[in-house]
Amino acid sequence: MEFTILIVDDDAALLSVLRNSFREENYHVTISSNGLDAIEKCKANAYDLIITDIMMPGATGLEVLSAAKKINPNTLVILITGFASLETAVRAIREGAYDYITKPFRLEEIRIAVKNALENVHLLRENKRLMLELEEAYQQLHFVKRIMASHNALASKNSSLSSGIAHGKTLIGGDVLSHHLIGTKGMGEHTLISNLERLSHLKAKGLLSEKEFDLCKSKLLQDQK
């Protein structure tokens, strides 16, 4: 999984060490030596993690933290400082800092902090992906449920349709499909492709039988003409 990191520090030597270290970990690393420049970079690009010194020219690390969180609340920020104080630490936490590291620090210490932060990013991505999948599954089931509900309503008024069902024909009848799936005749190519993809998705999930899929597909193509 790819992660993007912005490192902000006016200490050229430390900036170089951190950049090379995290590039070795196959992270996409961007560097900046000025707080205002870092804020502009945040406006132009999305970063998973920002590592910034607090004492910076242009804008402080706390200002970078505040701006970055407003631009992208999901961005995690690790603050580093050589002038640690309880007041600064409390403010950093209030502003939403993920971690707070004091200088001098060992390289392994910041590597562990970065690893933990990016694991957090990974979990957030996975949760978002799973929620989207659940939402899609719910929408597809609701789609089928509407078709079936309409079918049942029509079946109660249409004895011939009810007779067809009794003989094992597909549950998704042409009139129901035409109204709920197709919408209108002469649909655009984009709509046709979208509906075909939708049908394929439902079939793949086992929500449509092979016979129902073929019927729906045929109806789509007929109404396209």
C-alpha positions as CSV (number, residue, x, y, z in Angstrom):
1,M,0.0,0.0,0.0
2,E,1.3,3.4,-1.0
3,F,1.6,6.2,1.6
4,T,2.6,9.9,1.1
5,I,4.6,11.8,3.7
6,L,5.5,15.5,3.9
7,I,8.6,16.2,6.0
8,V,9.1,19.8,7.1
9,D,12.3,21.0,8.8
10,D,14.7,23.9,8.3
11,D,17.6,21.7,9.4
12,A,18.9,20.6,6.0
13,A,21.0,17.7,7.5
14,L,18.0,16.2,9.5
15,L,15.7,16.8,6.5
16,S,18.0,14.8,4.3
17,V,18.4,11.9,6.8
18,L,14.6,11.6,7.3
19,R,13.9,11.8,3.5
20,N,16.4,9.1,2.7
21,S,15.3,6.9,5.6
22,F,11.6,6.9,4.6
23,R,12.2,6.6,0.9
24,E,14.1,3.4,1.8
25,E,10.8,2.2,3.3
26,N,9.2,2.8,-0.2
27,Y,7.1,5.8,1.0
28,H,6.4,8.7,-1.3
29,V,8.3,11.5,0.4
30,T,8.1,15.3,-0.2
31,I,10.3,17.7,1.8
32,S,10.0,21.4,2.7
33,S,12.2,23.7,4.8
34,N,9.6,26.5,5.3
35,G,6.2,26.4,7.1
36,L,4.4,28.5,4.6
37,D,5.7,26.4,1.7
38,A,4.5,23.3,3.6
39,I,1.0,24.8,3.9
40,E,0.9,25.5,0.2
41,K,2.0,21.9,-0.5
42,C,-0.8,20.7,1.6
43,K,-3.3,22.8,-0.5
44,A,-1.9,21.3,-3.7
45,N,-1.5,17.6,-2.6
46,A,-3.0,15.1,-0.2
47,Y,-0.6,13.7,2.4
48,D,-1.3,10.7,4.6
49,L,1.3,11.9,7.2
50,I,3.1,15.2,7.9
51,I,6.3,15.3,10.1
52,T,7.1,18.8,11.0
53,D,9.4,20.7,13.4
54,I,7.7,23.3,15.5
55,M,10.2,26.1,15.2
56,M,10.0,26.9,11.5
57,P,10.5,30.0,9.3
58,G,7.4,31.3,7.5
59,A,4.9,29.4,9.8
60,T,5.4,27.3,12.9
61,G,4.8,23.6,13.0
62,L,1.6,24.2,15.0
63,E,0.4,26.5,12.3
64,V,1.2,23.8,9.7
65,L,-0.7,21.3,11.9
66,S,-3.8,23.6,12.1
67,A,-3.8,24.4,8.4
68,A,-3.2,20.8,7.3
69,K,-6.1,19.5,9.5
70,K,-8.5,22.1,8.0
71,I,-7.4,21.2,4.5
72,N,-7.6,17.4,5.1
73,P,-8.9,16.2,8.5
74,N,-7.6,12.7,7.8
75,T,-4.0,13.8,7.5
76,L,-2.0,12.7,10.5
77,V,0.7,15.0,11.9
78,I,3.8,14.2,14.0
79,L,5.4,17.2,15.6
80,I,9.1,17.3,16.5
81,T,10.8,20.0,18.7
82,G,14.0,20.8,20.5
83,F,12.1,23.1,22.9
84,A,9.6,20.8,24.6
85,S,7.2,22.2,27.1
86,L,3.9,21.0,28.7
87,E,2.1,24.0,27.2
88,T,3.2,23.2,23.7
89,A,2.4,19.5,24.1
90,V,-1.1,20.3,25.3
91,R,-1.7,22.7,22.4
92,A,-0.4,20.1,19.9
93,I,-2.9,17.6,21.2
94,R,-5.7,20.1,21.1
95,E,-4.9,20.9,17.5
96,G,-5.1,17.2,16.7
97,A,-1.4,16.1,16.5
98,Y,-1.0,12.3,16.2
99,D,2.3,12.3,18.1
100,Y,4.8,14.6,19.7
101,I,8.6,13.8,19.6
102,T,11.3,15.8,21.3
103,K,14.9,16.3,20.1
104,P,17.3,14.7,20.2
105,F,15.6,11.5,19.1
106,R,16.9,8.2,17.7
107,L,16.0,7.5,14.1
108,E,14.4,4.2,15.2
109,E,12.1,6.2,17.5
110,I,10.6,8.3,14.7
111,R,10.4,5.2,12.4
112,I,8.2,3.5,15.0
113,A,6.0,6.6,15.3
114,V,5.6,6.8,11.5
115,K,4.9,3.1,11.3
116,N,2.2,3.3,13.9
117,A,0.7,6.4,12.2
118,L,0.5,4.8,8.8
119,E,-1.0,1.6,10.3
120,N,-3.7,3.9,11.5
121,V,-4.1,5.4,8.0
122,H,-4.4,1.9,6.6
123,L,-7.1,1.0,9.1
124,L,-9.1,4.1,8.2
125,R,-8.8,3.2,4.5
126,E,-10.0,-0.3,5.1
127,N,-12.9,0.9,7.2
128,K,-13.9,3.3,4.4
129,R,-13.6,0.6,1.8
130,L,-15.7,-1.9,3.8
131,M,-18.4,0.8,4.4
132,L,-18.6,1.5,0.7
133,E,-18.9,-2.2,0.0
134,L,-21.7,-2.5,2.5
135,E,-23.5,0.5,1.2
136,E,-23.3,-0.9,-2.4
137,A,-24.5,-4.3,-1.3
138,Y,-27.5,-2.6,0.5
139,Q,-28.3,-0.6,-2.6
140,Q,-28.2,-3.7,-4.8
141,L,-30.5,-5.6,-2.4
142,H,-32.8,-2.7,-2.2
143,F,-32.9,-2.5,-6.0
144,V,-34.0,-6.2,-6.2
145,K,-36.4,-5.8,-3.4
146,R,-38.2,-3.0,-5.2
147,I,-38.4,-5.1,-8.3
148,M,-39.8,-8.0,-6.4
149,A,-42.3,-5.8,-4.5
150,S,-43.6,-4.3,-7.6
151,H,-43.8,-7.7,-9.2
152,N,-45.9,-9.0,-6.3
153,A,-48.2,-6.0,-6.7
154,L,-48.6,-6.7,-10.4
155,A,-49.0,-10.4,-9.9
156,S,-52.0,-9.9,-7.6
157,K,-53.8,-8.0,-10.4
158,N,-52.5,-10.1,-13.3
159,S,-53.6,-13.7,-13.2
160,S,-51.6,-14.6,-16.3
161,L,-48.4,-13.5,-14.6
162,S,-49.3,-15.4,-11.5
163,S,-49.9,-18.5,-13.6
164,G,-46.5,-18.0,-15.2
165,I,-44.8,-17.9,-11.8
166,A,-46.6,-21.1,-10.7
167,H,-45.0,-22.9,-13.7
168,G,-41.5,-21.9,-12.6
169,K,-40.9,-18.9,-14.8
170,T,-38.6,-16.1,-13.7
171,L,-39.8,-13.8,-11.0
172,I,-38.6,-10.6,-12.7
173,G,-41.3,-10.1,-15.3
174,G,-40.9,-7.9,-18.4
175,D,-43.4,-5.2,-17.3
176,V,-41.7,-4.9,-13.9
177,L,-38.3,-4.8,-15.4
178,S,-39.3,-2.2,-18.0
179,H,-40.6,0.1,-15.2
180,H,-38.0,-0.3,-12.5
181,L,-34.8,-1.3,-14.3
182,I,-35.0,0.3,-17.7
183,G,-36.9,3.5,-16.9
184,T,-37.5,4.7,-20.4
185,K,-37.0,3.5,-24.0
186,G,-34.2,4.9,-26.1
187,M,-31.8,5.3,-23.1
188,G,-28.3,6.7,-23.7
189,E,-25.3,4.5,-24.3
190,H,-23.9,5.4,-20.9
191,T,-27.2,4.4,-19.1
192,L,-27.3,1.2,-21.0
193,I,-23.7,0.3,-20.0
194,S,-24.4,1.2,-16.4
195,N,-27.5,-1.0,-16.3
196,L,-25.6,-3.9,-17.9
197,E,-22.8,-3.6,-15.3
198,R,-25.5,-3.5,-12.6
199,L,-27.0,-6.7,-13.8
200,S,-23.6,-8.4,-14.1
201,H,-22.9,-7.3,-10.5
202,L,-26.2,-8.7,-9.2
203,K,-25.6,-12.0,-11.1
204,A,-22.0,-12.3,-9.6
205,K,-23.5,-11.9,-6.1
206,G,-26.0,-14.6,-6.8
207,L,-29.0,-12.2,-6.7
208,L,-30.0,-13.0,-10.2
209,S,-30.3,-16.5,-11.8
210,E,-28.8,-17.1,-15.2
211,K,-32.3,-17.1,-16.7
212,E,-33.2,-13.8,-15.0
213,F,-30.0,-12.3,-16.1
214,D,-30.6,-13.3,-19.8
215,L,-34.1,-11.9,-19.6
216,C,-33.0,-8.6,-18.1
217,K,-30.2,-8.3,-20.6
218,S,-32.5,-9.0,-23.6
219,K,-35.1,-6.4,-22.3
220,L,-32.4,-3.8,-21.9
221,L,-31.2,-4.3,-25.5
222,Q,-34.7,-4.3,-26.9
223,D,-35.6,-1.0,-25.2
224,Q,-32.4,0.5,-26.4
225,K,-33.6,0.2,-30.0
